[in-house]
Amino acid sequence: MALSPIDDLNRLYGKLKRRAGKAEVWSNYYNGDVPLKFASPEFKGQTGALFDDFSDNWCQVVPDATVERLVPIAFRLNDGTNDAKAWDAWRRNEADVEVGLAFLEALIAGRSFGLVWKPDGINTEITFHDVRQAYVDYVPGKRRQRRAGLLIWRDGNQERASLFYPDAVFLFVRTMDDAYGFALNDSAGWMSVGTLPNPLGVVPLVALENRARLRGKPTSEIASVAPLQDSVNTLWAHLMTAADERAVPARAVLGMDRPTKEILDEDGEVIGEEDLPIDRFRRDRLLWLEREGASIAEFSAADLTNYTSVIETAVRHIAAQTRTPPSYLTGEMVNISADALVASEAGLVAKVQERQRYFGAALRELMRLEALAAGDPARAEALSMGSVVWRDAQFRSEAQYADALTKYKAINVPDEALWERMPDTTPEEIERWKSMRDDQAAAIVGGNIAGLFGAKPDDTATEPDPAALPAAQ
């Protein structure tokens, strides 16, 4: 039985809020805002809130190392040509910047979302939203066919919702209680404020999913790092506590009573004695040994490397499990060869290329929707069968690129194909280079060599008469 729009809204809203709660946990880990775990109650009782704001944050490095290599630079049609209209729309909406934020949110929370819509009925907008704002529901049994989409946002003390269907969009609004808000599945207060037709004929909200599985949900890159992150934070807390008390040798006085002073009454009579505070002796570094046989013993300082070695092991586990190069986590790159550096980054490059494949499918769908919104169904079909052009996931030096391209040129690879392999080369630059090459060829064929290299020097000019030169002084 089909649900009414208001019932569908409440159902999807509840799912969105439950998913948003988990995403908030991973977001806090990314920001380093996590409580101290795996510490004994006795340790917490002694330190209190001393380490509440401390975190040796590795959860930020792992997704950042991946997202910095996820850079789309063009959209290619099914015939292999670049779609200039799609790239113009992409840049017009600043998606070349916003998509990096969407990738980062997907790596942190497991999902992010892209939306294609015409809010004014004229200009097409491409926007991105995180998992706490959007939700996509699929047709049961069909993993890629979107049944409905929900987008929510706050506007002052109002919460607004757009419920997308393939044929229509239902708009809702409700007033939020600034003090308490609403319960997780609260259905009270939603009011319909209108319905819009959906000219695209498909739900325009697309999910960018990280590490999706055939059976299971997309997962966060931080999920496997969080337990090790918690253990590292606790080890650092123990280390700093030990450093505060046992990082230097401790000395003990043997064979003497504790320093005391007499307590006198009003008449000057001794009525008792009290211990002198040790802090003054520590501060002044003074001590008198008056009893015969008194001596000083020393306890060696604690070996703090016992903690750091375990921390280093945990960091190596993070590197192995997340395929993050050790150089990103330890910062140690001493006398390392270029081949060794490439080998150390092989896991990260493979992971990025895998993400390019799955994120690329979502970006193709977004640009297909953009073409449909622009009234160009033929281009939309060509984009759906095309591909996304990414910047090289492997960081190489200019010398490496030059050497590789020279060898490709030796086996007659066309110049355009070589230019596409150069990092950060945009399709616009390639078109400009092609035009410059054509102009150069036309100048040579037309005999206009001066147009390329300047006017030829005049060889008929006579040497000046030495007699006319001024005499040397």
Secondary structure, 3 states (H helix, E strand, C coil): CCCCHHHHHHHHHHHHHHHHHHHHHHHHHHHCCCCCCCCCHHHHHHHCCCCCCCCCCCCCHHHHHHHCCCCEEEEECCCCCECHHHHHHHHHCCHHHHHHHHHHHHHHHCEEEEEEECCCCCCCEEEEEECCCEEEEECCCCCCCEEEEEEEEEECCEEEEEEECCCEEEEEEEECCCCCCCCCCCCCCCEEEEEEECCCCCCCEEEEECCCCCCCCCCCCCCCCHHHHHHHHHHHHHHHHHHHHHCCCEEEEECCCCCEEEEECCCCCEEEEEECCHHHHHHHCCCCCCCCCCEEEEECCCCCHHHHHHHHHHHHHHHHHHCCCHHHHHCCCCCCCHHHHHHHCHHHHHHHHHHHHHHHHHHHHHHHHHHHHCCCHHHHHHHHCCEEEECCCCCCCHHHHHHHHHHHHHCCCCHHHHHHCCCCCCHHHHHHHHHHHHHHHHHHHCCCCHHHHCCCCCCCCCCCCHHHCCCCC
